[in-house]
Amino acid sequence: MPLLTTRATIYLGTWNVHTTWDTGRAFQIAAEMRRYNLELLGISETRWTQVGQQRLTSGELLLYSGHEEENAPHTQGVALMLFKQAQNALIGWESHEPRIIKASFKTKKEG
């Protein structure tokens, strides 16, 4: 299913959260996404280490990129949180350092 079409309105957002290291912070961010009707949210300063993805029990997909070294500091880090439509349109993603994450989505031009 395409994420972006010329007839659809998709809301994207960004948020500098200062940390997602606290327990329950990812769920709080997901709740704010629902509140603002966002399909995709770019998150900065997550302070997570390593690179990976995590599915929340509420269904959101969190893609994250942080320092990859062993015993790395909990600084920097970025993430993308995706709701269902964005998850279905996700083609792939990759990490580029603790401050850059790149994702590709299926799109469709209608008309």
C-alpha positions in Angstrom: 0.0 0.0 0.0 1.5 3.4 -1.0 2.2 5.9 1.8 1.9 9.0 -0.3 -0.5 9.7 -3.1 -1.5 12.9 -4.7 -5.0 12.5 -3.2 -4.0 11.5 0.4 -3.0 13.7 3.3 -0.3 12.1 5.4 1.0 13.9 8.5 4.7 13.6 9.3 6.4 15.2 12.3 9.7 15.6 14.1 10.5 15.8 17.8 13.6 16.4 19.8 12.8 14.3 22.8 16.1 14.7 24.7 15.9 11.1 25.7 13.9 7.9 25.3 16.1 6.1 27.8 13.4 6.5 30.5 11.0 3.5 31.0 7.7 4.0 29.0 9.0 6.9 27.0 8.4 5.2 23.6 4.8 4.6 24.6 4.4 8.2 25.6 5.8 9.2 22.2 3.3 6.8 20.4 0.4 8.4 22.4 1.5 11.8 21.2 1.6 10.6 17.6 -2.0 9.3 17.9 -3.0 12.7 19.5 -1.6 14.6 16.5 -2.7 12.0 13.9 0.9 11.5 12.7 1.7 8.5 10.5 5.5 9.0 10.7 7.6 10.7 13.4 11.3 11.5 13.2 12.8 11.5 16.7 16.1 13.1 17.6 18.3 12.7 20.8 16.9 9.3 21.6 20.2 8.4 23.4 19.8 4.7 22.5 22.9 2.7 21.5 23.2 0.3 18.6 21.0 0.0 15.5 17.8 -1.9 15.2 14.0 -2.0 15.3 11.5 -2.7 17.9 7.7 -3.2 17.7 5.7 -1.7 20.6 2.9 -3.8 22.1 0.5 -1.1 20.8 1.7 -1.9 17.2 4.0 1.0 16.3 7.4 0.2 14.7 10.4 2.0 16.0 13.5 2.1 13.8 16.6 3.5 15.7 20.2 4.4 15.1 22.7 5.2 17.8 26.4 4.7 18.6 27.4 1.2 17.6 30.6 0.8 19.6 30.7 -1.5 22.6 30.1 0.5 25.9 29.1 3.5 23.8 27.8 6.6 25.6 24.1 7.2 25.7 24.3 10.3 23.6 22.9 11.4 20.3 20.7 8.8 18.5 17.8 9.2 16.1 14.7 7.1 15.4 11.6 6.9 13.2 8.3 5.8 14.6 5.8 4.4 12.1 2.1 3.7 12.4 0.5 1.0 10.3 0.2 2.8 6.9 3.8 3.9 7.0 4.9 0.4 8.1 3.0 -1.1 5.1 4.7 1.3 2.7 8.2 0.9 4.1 10.6 -0.5 1.5 13.7 -0.4 3.6 15.8 1.6 5.9 19.5 2.1 7.0 21.5 3.7 9.6 24.1 6.4 8.8 25.9 7.2 12.1 24.1 8.1 15.4 22.5 11.2 13.9 21.2 10.1 10.5 18.6 7.4 9.6 17.3 6.9 6.1 14.1 5.2 5.0 12.4 4.5 1.7 8.6 4.2 1.2 6.4 3.1 -1.7 4.6 6.0 -3.2 2.0 6.3 -6.0 1.1 9.1 -8.3 -2.6 9.2 -9.0 -4.3 11.0 -11.8 
